[in-house]
Amino acid sequence: MKREGVRNPGGKADQYPHTHLWRILILVLLLLACLPAPLAAQEESQSGPIEIITGTIEPESSHQYLLPGLAAGDTLYVYMNGTSGNLDPFIGISGSGFDRRGLNALFMDEVLQAIDAGGDPLVVIPQFNDRHFLAWDDDGGTGYDAILVYTLPWSGDYTLLATNSPASLSTFGNFRLTVGINAPEVMSGTGVPTGDTIVVLDREASELDRRVDEVTGTLTPVKPETFHIISAVGKGDILYARIEVPLGDPVPVLLLTDIGEKPLSAEIPKTGANSSTLQFTFPKDQTNLRLFVFDDTIAATNTTVDYHLLVGINDPDVLSGAAEETPYSLLDPAIPVLVGFELDQLTTVDQKNENFGVVGNIWMRWTDPALGFDPVECDCSFKVYRSIDEFVRAEGSQWPEFTLFNQQERRWTQNIYISIRPDGMATYYERFWVILQAPDFNFKWYPFDKQQFYVRIDSLYPEEYYFYEPWDEKIAVGSQLGEEEWYITDHGTNISSVNLNTQNSRFSFGFKAARHLTYYYLRILMPIFIIIILGWVPFLLTDYAKRADLAGANLLLFIAFNFTIANDLPRLGYLTFLDVILVTTFVVSGLEVIYNLYMNWLATKKQKEYAQRIDKFMVWFYPLAYIVILGVALIGFE
């Protein structure tokens, strides 16, 4: 009897016996993946509320935040990092508010005491922080980032201080502050805000709503107007300004304008008053406002007015003069720029065209907070740019641009370097060669003249943005100047204001130079002296015909000599000392020719004895007359 099998049309029923089992296993795994995660895994991934705040810290300033209603046993996580400038963050937790100015003063006292005691002032920092904070951190995160983990010992309100490190109070920049409750991912800097409010900025304690600046200035007949830049204001902010002058001086007008210099408010002072005030409420957020201070009568009366200006936002005490300055500035101050010049070589002095060539180095140094950076982020202690274009592309277009006022031809630049430190201090260096105009040349005492040379550097920005100061360490004259005719006797600098399109700073490097006189003694003055002697020698001869020939030859010799040195002399509209000598010598030589011809004529007229009597007098009178004529010429020249 034949056994019946299972039908399999393909004939492969036994080839893959486990196929259906694998399909069932895959289906089960897919179903498990779709099921909710176990409770323990869910609890592990859960996170508490997270909030991220951004802001700006200026040198020796701080932000204070209130952390209300925290519960005992919760863990507070805080991460603070700088996002611009060279900010070195510091964070601290306290159970009450902070008096930042008082803390700074107390901190400096303890540092000074440690120094006086011969101790390490850096040891004071952690000891000081431990006494005044429940928890704190400086540089606990990546680079200079601050990181803090603190389990709250009681329920209630806490205060968070976000500021710059006590070890580097001058650092500044924008920051990112991440705060979380029971959210450990904050420590990695990857926390995502949950939309919860954990911290509340205490604007009053941080002095963000109130900003006050105190400045002084001077109006002169040359500069009867100036302005102060107001960095930024918000909608509803109230500007208060008070200007005060000494009794008897006119009070300048205050004029507030927007960035396009459209007037927003003005205050014309009352007659007889020595102060004036201005108040204005801003209808919207604005930046780059200008507060002008001017007096149109100063130029006409030729007077100078010193003023004291108090400007503030949201502080009515400004109007009475009782307001105090705040850490956060309202005004953008003018930036001082140190300027130096090193003269390496005096390549040429063109007397006829009144110009000179120099090889020199220009140095500038200024500090602009906008240039600050985090050295950890770029892994560098300074940045270097090797061209202006490279610097502008990386840092922005505003820098203390300048021009050489007396530049006559193109300035050939060999090297340019701009280096920037993390605190925003920039140093500019340029080595160049150029031809400069010298309108101050005066050749009156040529070749005994001393000439004044100037290199004049003019700022292209008004003094309200940049003003020059001399950089004494970078002012020098090279030991090998290369110009063999001249040697420098003195040099110095001067800072002044010039009226371009506005009042701009001018740096002037001046030096005096005199000529090496050996050439003039041997090649010009000695030959002239010999010609004068040759003009006297014929007086010793009794043959008047030969004397006339010698005098004429001497005159021709002088004329030829004058043509020889003519190319070395500047062609001026006035006589020089050497011109006087040459003209006097020429006139006396000509008179000598006439005299000897006259003596020869007397001799031919049988009056030789009369000629000899005159000659005995003239042989001694000639040198004396020469000296007298030259002296009279020089006195008239003086």
C-alpha positions as CSV (number, residue, x, y, z in Angstrom):
1,M,0.0,0.0,0.0
2,K,1.4,3.3,-1.1
3,R,1.8,6.1,1.5
4,E,0.3,9.5,0.5
5,G,2.6,12.6,1.0
6,V,1.9,16.3,1.3
7,R,1.3,18.0,-2.0
8,N,4.1,20.4,-3.1
9,P,3.8,21.7,-6.6
10,G,7.3,23.0,-6.7
11,G,8.8,19.9,-5.3
12,K,10.8,21.9,-2.6
13,A,8.8,21.3,0.6
14,D,11.8,20.1,2.5
15,Q,14.5,22.5,1.1
16,Y,14.0,25.4,3.7
17,P,12.3,23.8,6.8
18,H,12.8,26.9,9.1
19,T,11.5,29.7,6.8
20,H,8.3,30.2,8.6
21,L,10.0,30.3,12.0
22,W,12.3,33.2,10.9
23,R,9.3,35.1,9.6
24,I,7.5,34.7,12.9
25,L,10.6,35.9,14.8
26,I,11.0,39.0,12.7
27,L,7.4,39.9,13.2
28,V,7.7,39.5,17.0
29,L,10.7,41.9,17.1
30,L,8.9,44.5,15.0
31,L,6.0,44.3,17.4
32,L,8.3,44.7,20.4
33,A,9.9,47.8,18.9
34,C,6.6,49.4,18.7
35,L,5.7,48.8,22.3
36,P,6.3,51.6,25.0
37,A,9.8,51.6,26.6
38,P,10.1,50.1,30.0
39,L,9.5,52.4,32.9
40,A,13.1,52.4,34.1
41,A,14.3,53.5,30.6
42,Q,11.7,56.2,30.4
43,E,12.7,57.5,33.8
44,E,16.4,57.6,32.8
45,S,15.6,59.8,29.7
46,Q,13.3,62.2,31.4
47,S,14.7,65.7,32.1
48,G,13.6,68.6,34.2
49,P,12.9,72.2,32.9
50,I,15.7,74.0,31.0
51,E,16.0,77.7,30.1
52,I,18.6,79.4,28.0
53,I,19.4,83.1,28.4
54,T,21.7,85.4,26.4
55,G,23.1,88.7,27.2
56,T,26.3,90.9,27.3
57,I,28.8,91.4,30.1
58,E,30.9,94.5,30.1
59,P,34.1,94.9,32.2
60,E,33.4,94.8,35.9
61,S,29.7,94.4,35.4
62,S,27.2,91.5,36.1
63,H,23.8,90.1,35.6
64,Q,21.8,89.0,38.6
65,Y,19.0,86.5,38.2
66,L,16.3,85.5,40.7
67,L,15.5,81.7,40.9
68,P,12.1,81.7,42.7
69,G,10.3,78.8,44.4
70,L,13.0,76.1,44.1
71,A,12.5,72.9,46.1
72,A,14.9,71.3,48.5
73,G,16.7,68.3,47.2
74,D,16.4,69.4,43.5
75,T,19.7,69.6,41.7
76,L,20.5,72.9,39.9
77,Y,22.6,72.7,36.8
78,V,24.2,75.9,35.3
79,Y,26.4,76.3,32.2
80,M,27.8,79.7,31.1
81,N,29.9,80.2,28.0
82,G,31.1,83.3,26.1
83,T,29.9,83.7,22.5
84,S,31.8,86.9,21.6
85,G,34.6,89.0,22.9
86,N,37.1,87.6,25.3
87,L,34.6,86.9,28.1
88,D,35.9,84.7,30.9
89,P,32.6,83.6,32.6
90,F,32.0,83.2,36.3
91,I,28.8,81.9,38.0
92,G,27.8,81.9,41.7
93,I,24.7,80.9,43.7
94,S,23.5,82.7,46.8
95,G,20.5,82.7,49.0
96,S,20.1,86.4,48.7
97,G,21.1,89.3,46.3
98,F,24.6,90.5,45.6
99,D,26.1,93.9,45.9
100,R,28.6,93.5,43.0
101,R,30.4,96.8,43.7
102,G,30.7,96.0,47.3
103,L,32.0,92.5,46.5
104,N,34.6,94.0,44.0
105,A,35.8,96.5,46.6
106,L,36.1,93.8,49.3
107,F,37.8,91.4,46.9
108,M,40.4,94.0,45.9
109,D,41.1,94.7,49.6
110,E,41.7,91.1,50.3
111,V,44.0,90.8,47.3
112,L,46.0,93.8,48.3
113,Q,46.3,92.5,51.9
114,A,47.6,89.2,50.5
115,I,50.2,91.0,48.5
116,D,51.3,93.1,51.4
117,A,51.6,90.0,53.5
118,G,53.8,88.4,50.9
119,G,51.3,85.8,49.9
120,D,49.9,84.6,46.6
121,P,47.0,86.8,45.6
122,L,45.5,84.0,43.5
123,V,44.9,82.0,46.6
124,V,42.5,84.7,47.8
125,I,40.0,84.0,44.9
126,P,38.7,80.5,46.0
127,Q,38.8,81.5,49.6
128,F,36.8,84.6,48.9
129,N,34.3,82.8,46.7
130,D,33.7,80.0,49.3
131,R,32.8,82.6,51.9
132,H,30.3,84.6,49.8
133,F,28.7,81.9,47.6
134,L,26.8,78.7,48.3
135,A,28.4,77.3,45.1
136,W,30.5,78.8,42.4
137,D,32.6,78.0,39.4
138,D,35.2,79.5,37.1
139,D,36.7,77.5,34.2
140,G,35.0,74.3,35.2
141,G,33.7,73.7,31.7
142,T,35.4,73.6,28.3
143,G,38.1,76.2,28.0
144,Y,37.0,79.2,30.1
145,D,33.3,78.1,30.4
146,A,31.8,78.0,33.8
147,I,29.8,75.0,35.0
148,L,28.0,74.4,38.3
149,V,26.0,71.5,39.9
150,Y,24.4,72.2,43.2
151,T,21.8,70.3,45.2
152,L,19.5,72.8,46.9
153,P,19.6,72.5,50.7
154,W,16.2,74.3,51.3
155,S,13.1,75.3,49.5
156,G,12.8,78.9,48.5
157,D,14.3,81.7,46.4
158,Y,18.0,81.8,45.3
159,T,20.1,84.3,43.4
160,L,22.3,83.5,40.4
161,L,25.2,85.8,39.6
162,A,26.6,85.7,36.0
163,T,29.6,87.9,35.5
164,N,33.3,87.9,34.5
165,S,35.9,86.0,36.4
166,P,37.4,87.7,39.5
167,A,40.8,86.8,38.0
168,S,40.1,88.8,34.8
169,L,37.6,91.6,35.6
170,S,38.4,93.4,32.3
171,T,37.0,90.6,30.0
172,F,33.8,91.3,28.2
173,G,31.5,89.9,25.5
174,N,28.2,88.2,24.8
175,F,27.3,85.1,26.8
176,R,24.9,82.1,26.7
177,L,23.6,80.9,30.1
178,T,21.9,77.5,30.3
179,V,20.0,76.7,33.5
180,G,18.3,73.4,34.3
181,I,16.5,71.7,37.3
182,N,17.3,68.0,37.5
183,A,18.6,68.2,33.9
184,P,22.2,66.8,33.8
185,E,22.4,67.3,30.0
186,V,23.0,71.0,30.8
187,M,26.5,70.0,31.8
188,S,27.5,69.0,28.2
189,G,26.2,72.3,26.9
190,T,23.6,70.5,24.8
191,G,20.5,71.3,26.9
192,V,17.4,72.2,24.8
193,P,15.1,74.8,26.3
194,T,11.7,73.4,27.5
195,G,9.9,76.6,27.5
196,D,9.8,76.8,31.3
197,T,10.8,80.0,33.2
198,I,13.5,79.2,35.8
199,V,15.3,82.5,36.2
200,V,14.1,86.1,36.2
201,L,16.6,88.8,35.4
202,D,16.8,91.4,38.2
203,R,17.3,94.4,35.9
204,E,17.5,96.9,38.8
205,A,20.3,95.0,40.6
206,S,22.1,94.4,37.3
207,E,21.7,98.1,36.5
208,L,20.5,97.3,32.9
209,D,17.6,99.7,32.9
210,R,19.6,102.6,34.3
211,R,22.8,103.7,32.6
212,V,24.6,106.9,33.4
213,D,27.8,108.4,31.9
214,E,29.7,111.5,33.0
215,V,32.0,113.3,30.5
216,T,33.8,116.5,30.1
217,G,34.8,118.4,27.0
218,T,35.9,121.7,25.6
219,L,34.5,123.9,22.8
220,T,36.9,126.2,21.0
221,P,36.7,128.7,18.2
222,V,38.3,126.1,16.0
223,K,35.9,123.4,17.2
224,P,32.7,125.0,18.4
225,E,30.7,121.8,18.1
226,T,31.1,118.1,19.1
227,F,28.8,115.2,19.6
228,H,28.5,112.1,21.8
229,I,27.2,108.7,20.5
230,I,24.4,107.0,22.3
231,S,24.9,103.3,21.7
232,A,21.4,101.8,22.0
233,V,18.1,102.6,23.7
234,G,14.8,100.8,24.0
235,K,11.2,101.8,23.4
236,G,9.9,103.8,26.4
237,D,13.4,104.6,27.7
238,I,13.8,108.2,29.0
239,L,16.9,110.1,28.2
240,Y,18.1,112.7,30.8
241,A,20.9,115.1,30.1
242,R,22.4,117.9,32.1
243,I,25.2,120.2,30.9
244,E,27.0,122.6,33.2
245,V,29.7,125.3,32.6
246,P,31.7,127.6,34.9
247,L,29.8,130.7,36.0
248,G,30.0,133.4,33.3
249,D,30.6,131.1,30.4
250,P,27.8,130.6,27.8
251,V,25.9,127.3,28.1
252,P,26.1,125.2,24.9
253,V,22.9,124.0,23.2
254,L,22.0,120.3,23.5
255,L,20.6,118.7,20.4
256,L,19.5,115.0,20.2
257,T,19.4,113.5,16.6
258,D,19.0,110.1,15.1
259,I,21.5,108.2,13.0
260,G,20.6,110.4,10.0
261,E,21.1,113.6,12.2
262,K,17.4,114.3,12.1
263,P,16.6,116.3,15.2
264,L,14.6,114.5,17.9
265,S,14.8,117.0,20.8
266,A,16.7,120.2,21.6
267,E,17.3,122.4,24.6
268,I,18.3,126.0,24.3
269,P,19.8,127.4,27.6
270,K,18.3,130.3,29.4
271,T,20.2,133.6,29.5
272,G,22.3,133.9,32.6
273,A,22.2,130.3,33.6
274,N,25.2,128.1,34.0
275,S,23.4,124.8,33.3
276,S,20.8,123.3,31.0
277,T,18.8,120.0,30.9
278,L,17.2,117.9,28.3
279,Q,14.6,115.1,28.6
280,F,13.2,112.8,25.9
281,T,11.2,109.6,25.8
282,F,12.0,107.2,22.9
283,P,9.0,106.0,21.0
284,K,10.9,102.9,19.6
285,D,14.2,101.0,19.8
286,Q,17.0,103.0,18.3
287,T,20.8,102.8,17.9
288,N,23.6,105.2,17.0
289,L,21.9,108.4,18.3
290,R,24.0,111.5,18.6
291,L,23.8,114.2,21.3
292,F,25.3,117.3,19.9
293,V,26.9,120.0,22.1
294,F,27.5,123.3,20.3
295,D,27.7,127.1,20.6
296,D,27.6,129.2,17.5
297,T,28.9,132.3,19.3
298,I,32.2,130.9,20.4
299,A,33.9,131.5,17.0
300,A,32.7,135.1,16.9
301,T,33.7,135.9,20.5
302,N,36.9,133.9,20.3
303,T,36.2,132.2,23.6
304,T,36.8,128.7,25.0
305,V,34.1,126.8,27.0
306,D,34.7,123.8,29.2
307,Y,31.6,121.8,29.9
308,H,30.6,119.0,32.2
309,L,27.9,116.6,30.8
310,L,25.8,114.1,32.7
311,V,23.8,111.7,30.4
312,G,21.6,108.9,31.6
313,I,18.7,106.6,30.7
314,N,15.8,106.1,33.2
315,D,17.5,108.0,36.0
316,P,15.9,111.4,36.7
317,D,18.7,112.2,39.2
318,V,20.7,113.2,36.1
319,L,18.7,116.5,35.9
320,S,19.9,117.6,39.3
321,G,23.4,116.3,38.8
322,A,23.2,113.8,41.6
323,A,23.2,110.6,39.5
324,E,26.2,108.3,39.7
325,E,27.9,106.5,36.8
326,T,26.9,102.9,36.2
327,P,29.0,99.9,35.0
328,Y,27.1,99.7,31.8
329,S,27.8,102.7,29.5
330,L,25.2,104.6,27.6
331,L,27.7,106.5,25.4
332,D,30.2,105.0,23.0
333,P,33.4,106.7,24.0
334,A,36.0,108.0,21.5
335,I,38.8,105.5,21.1
336,P,42.3,106.7,21.8
337,V,44.8,105.6,19.1
338,L,48.5,105.5,20.0
339,V,50.5,106.6,16.9
340,G,54.3,106.1,16.4
341,F,56.6,106.7,13.5
342,E,60.1,105.3,13.0
343,L,62.3,107.0,10.3
344,D,64.6,104.3,8.9
345,Q,66.0,106.1,5.9
346,L,66.0,109.5,4.3
347,T,66.3,108.5,0.6
348,T,66.4,111.8,-1.1
349,V,66.0,115.5,-0.6
350,D,64.9,117.4,-3.8
351,Q,65.6,121.0,-3.1
352,K,64.2,122.3,-6.4
353,N,60.9,120.5,-6.2
354,E,60.8,120.8,-2.4
355,N,60.1,117.2,-1.5
356,F,61.9,114.4,0.2
357,G,61.7,110.6,0.3
358,V,61.6,108.4,3.4
359,V,61.5,104.8,4.3
360,G,59.7,104.4,7.6
361,N,57.4,102.4,9.8
362,I,54.0,103.5,11.0
363,W,52.7,102.0,14.3
364,M,49.2,102.3,15.7
365,R,47.6,100.7,18.8
366,W,44.0,101.0,19.9
367,T,41.5,98.9,21.9
368,D,38.0,98.3,20.5
369,P,35.7,95.9,22.4
370,A,34.1,94.9,19.0
371,L,37.5,93.2,18.2
372,G,37.6,91.0,21.3
373,F,37.5,87.2,20.9
374,D,37.7,84.0,22.9
375,P,41.2,82.6,22.7
376,V,40.0,79.1,23.5
377,E,37.6,79.1,20.6
378,C,40.3,79.9,18.0
379,D,43.0,78.2,20.0
380,C,45.2,81.3,19.7
381,S,46.4,84.0,22.0
382,F,46.3,86.6,19.2
383,K,45.1,87.0,15.6
384,V,47.3,88.3,12.8
385,Y,46.1,89.8,9.5
386,R,48.5,90.6,6.7
387,S,46.5,93.1,4.7
388,I,43.7,95.7,5.3
389,D,41.3,93.7,3.1
390,E,41.9,90.6,5.1
391,F,41.3,92.5,8.3
392,V,38.1,94.2,7.1
393,R,36.6,90.9,5.8
394,A,37.1,89.3,9.2
395,E,36.5,92.1,11.6
396,G,34.4,94.8,9.9
397,S,35.1,98.0,8.0
398,Q,35.5,100.4,10.9
399,W,39.1,100.9,12.0
400,P,41.2,104.1,12.5
401,E,41.9,104.6,8.8
402,F,44.4,107.4,8.0
403,T,46.1,109.2,5.1
404,L,49.5,110.9,4.8
405,F,48.5,114.5,4.4
406,N,51.7,115.6,2.5
407,Q,52.1,112.5,0.4
408,Q,53.1,113.5,-3.1
409,E,53.3,110.2,-4.9
410,R,52.0,106.6,-4.4
411,R,53.0,105.1,-1.1
412,W,54.8,101.8,-1.7
413,T,54.0,99.4,1.1
414,Q,56.4,96.6,1.8
415,N,54.6,95.0,4.8
416,I,51.4,95.4,6.7
417,Y,50.5,93.5,9.9
418,I,47.5,93.9,12.2
419,S,47.5,91.8,15.3
420,I,44.6,91.6,17.7
421,R,44.6,90.4,21.3
422,P,41.6,88.7,23.0
423,D,40.7,91.9,24.9
424,G,40.3,93.8,21.6
425,M,43.7,95.5,21.6
426,A,44.8,95.9,18.0
427,T,48.3,96.8,16.8
428,Y,48.9,98.1,13.2
429,Y,52.3,98.0,11.6
430,E,53.2,99.3,8.1
431,R,56.6,99.6,6.5
432,F,56.6,101.8,3.4
433,W,58.5,104.1,1.1
434,V,57.1,107.4,-0.2
435,I,57.8,110.9,-1.5
436,L,56.5,113.7,0.7
437,Q,56.0,117.4,0.1
438,A,58.1,119.8,2.1
439,P,56.6,123.2,1.8
440,D,58.4,124.3,5.0
441,F,61.8,124.3,3.3
442,N,63.6,127.7,3.7
443,F,67.0,128.0,1.9
444,K,67.8,131.5,3.0
445,W,71.0,130.4,4.9
446,Y,72.0,127.8,2.3
447,P,74.4,126.0,2.7
448,F,74.3,126.7,6.4
449,D,70.5,126.2,6.5
450,K,68.7,123.7,8.8
451,Q,65.5,122.4,7.2
452,Q,62.3,121.2,8.9
453,F,60.8,118.0,7.6
454,Y,57.3,116.6,8.5
455,V,55.5,113.3,8.2
456,R,51.8,114.2,8.8
457,I,49.3,111.4,9.5
458,D,45.6,112.4,9.4
459,S,42.7,110.4,10.8
460,L,39.8,109.9,8.3
461,Y,37.3,109.5,11.2
462,P,36.2,112.5,13.4
463,E,37.7,112.9,16.8
464,E,34.4,111.7,18.3
465,Y,35.3,108.2,17.0
466,Y,39.1,108.1,17.2
467,F,41.7,110.6,18.5
468,Y,45.5,110.3,18.4
469,E,48.0,110.1,21.2
470,P,51.8,109.8,20.7
471,W,53.3,106.4,21.1
472,D,56.6,107.4,22.6
473,E,58.1,103.9,22.5
474,K,57.6,103.8,18.7
475,I,59.1,107.1,17.8
476,A,62.7,106.8,16.6
477,V,65.2,107.8,14.0
478,G,67.5,105.2,12.4
479,S,71.2,105.3,12.9
480,Q,72.0,104.9,9.2
481,L,69.8,107.3,7.3
482,G,71.4,106.8,3.9
483,E,71.2,110.4,2.8
484,E,74.9,111.5,2.9
485,E,74.3,115.2,2.5
486,W,72.1,115.6,5.5
487,Y,72.3,114.6,9.2
488,I,69.4,114.9,11.7
489,T,69.9,117.3,14.6
490,D,66.5,117.0,16.3
491,H,63.1,115.2,16.1
492,G,59.8,115.2,17.9
493,T,56.0,114.7,17.5
494,N,52.9,116.8,17.8
495,I,49.2,116.0,18.0
496,S,46.7,118.5,16.6
497,S,43.3,118.9,15.1
498,V,42.7,119.6,11.4
499,N,39.5,120.5,9.7
500,L,38.9,118.0,6.9
501,N,35.2,117.3,6.5
502,T,35.1,117.3,10.3
503,Q,37.6,117.9,13.1
504,N,40.1,115.1,12.8
505,S,43.2,114.2,14.6
506,R,46.6,114.8,13.1
507,F,49.9,113.2,14.1
508,S,53.0,115.0,13.0
509,F,56.5,113.6,13.1
510,G,59.0,116.4,12.6
511,F,62.7,116.4,12.3
512,K,65.4,119.0,11.7
513,A,68.3,118.3,9.4
514,A,71.5,120.1,8.6
515,R,74.0,119.6,5.8
516,H,77.4,118.1,6.0
517,L,79.5,121.1,5.1
518,T,82.7,119.5,4.0
519,Y,81.6,119.4,0.4
520,Y,80.6,123.1,0.5
521,Y,83.8,124.2,2.2
522,L,86.1,122.3,-0.3
523,R,84.1,122.5,-3.5
524,I,82.4,126.0,-3.3
525,L,83.7,128.3,-0.5
526,M,87.4,127.5,-0.9
527,P,87.4,128.0,-4.7
528,I,85.6,131.4,-4.1
529,F,88.2,132.3,-1.5
530,I,91.0,131.4,-4.0
531,I,89.3,133.5,-6.7
532,I,89.2,136.4,-4.3
533,I,92.9,136.0,-3.5
534,L,93.7,135.8,-7.2
535,G,91.9,139.0,-7.6
536,W,94.2,140.7,-5.0
537,V,97.5,139.2,-6.3
538,P,97.6,141.4,-9.5
539,F,97.8,144.5,-7.3
540,L,101.4,143.5,-6.7
541,L,102.3,143.9,-10.4
542,T,103.4,147.2,-11.9
543,D,102.5,146.2,-15.5
544,Y,98.9,147.5,-15.6
545,A,98.3,145.8,-19.0
546,K,99.0,142.3,-17.5
547,R,97.0,143.2,-14.5
548,A,94.0,144.0,-16.7
549,D,94.4,140.7,-18.5
550,L,94.7,138.8,-15.2
551,A,91.6,140.5,-13.7
552,G,89.6,139.7,-16.8
553,A,90.8,136.1,-16.7
554,N,89.9,135.9,-13.1
555,L,86.4,137.2,-13.9
556,L,86.0,134.6,-16.6
557,L,87.2,131.9,-14.2
558,F,84.6,133.0,-11.7
559,I,81.8,133.0,-14.3
560,A,82.8,129.4,-15.4
561,F,82.9,128.3,-11.8
562,N,79.4,129.8,-11.2
563,F,78.0,127.9,-14.1
564,T,79.6,124.7,-12.8
565,I,77.9,124.9,-9.4
566,A,74.6,126.4,-10.7
567,N,73.0,123.0,-11.0
568,D,73.6,122.3,-7.3
569,L,71.8,125.4,-6.2
570,P,68.0,125.7,-5.7
571,R,66.2,128.0,-8.0
572,L,64.3,130.2,-5.6
573,G,62.4,133.5,-5.6
574,Y,64.8,134.9,-3.0
575,L,68.5,135.2,-2.4
576,T,70.4,132.7,-0.2
577,F,73.5,133.2,1.8
578,L,75.6,131.6,-0.9
579,D,73.9,133.8,-3.5
580,V,75.0,136.9,-1.6
581,I,78.6,135.6,-1.5
582,L,78.6,134.8,-5.2
583,V,77.0,138.0,-6.3
584,T,79.4,140.1,-4.1
585,T,82.3,138.2,-5.5
586,F,81.0,138.7,-9.1
587,V,80.5,142.5,-8.5
588,V,83.9,143.0,-6.9
589,S,85.6,141.0,-9.6
590,G,83.9,143.1,-12.2
591,L,84.9,146.3,-10.4
592,E,88.5,145.0,-10.2
593,V,88.5,144.5,-14.0
594,I,87.3,148.1,-14.5
595,Y,89.8,149.4,-12.0
596,N,92.8,147.7,-13.6
597,L,91.6,148.9,-17.1
598,Y,91.5,152.4,-15.6
599,M,95.0,152.0,-14.2
600,N,96.3,150.8,-17.6
601,W,94.6,153.8,-19.2
602,L,96.4,156.2,-16.8
603,A,99.7,154.5,-17.5
604,T,99.2,155.0,-21.3
605,K,98.4,158.7,-20.6
606,K,101.8,159.3,-19.0
607,Q,100.1,159.4,-15.5
608,K,101.8,156.3,-14.2
609,E,103.0,158.1,-11.0
610,Y,99.4,159.1,-10.2
611,A,98.3,155.6,-10.9
612,Q,100.9,154.2,-8.5
613,R,99.9,156.6,-5.7
614,I,96.3,155.3,-6.1
615,D,97.5,151.7,-6.3
616,K,99.4,152.0,-3.0
617,F,96.1,152.8,-1.4
618,M,94.0,150.2,-3.2
619,V,96.4,147.3,-2.5
620,W,95.2,147.5,1.1
621,F,91.8,148.9,0.5
622,Y,90.8,146.0,-1.7
623,P,90.6,143.3,1.0
624,L,89.1,145.8,3.4
625,A,86.5,146.9,0.9
626,Y,85.8,143.3,0.0
627,I,85.0,142.6,3.7
628,V,82.9,145.8,4.1
629,I,80.9,145.1,0.9
630,L,80.3,141.5,1.9
631,G,79.4,142.6,5.4
632,V,76.9,145.2,4.2
633,A,75.4,142.7,1.8
634,L,74.9,140.2,4.6
635,I,73.5,142.8,7.0
636,G,71.0,143.8,4.3
637,F,70.3,140.1,3.7
638,E,69.6,139.5,7.4
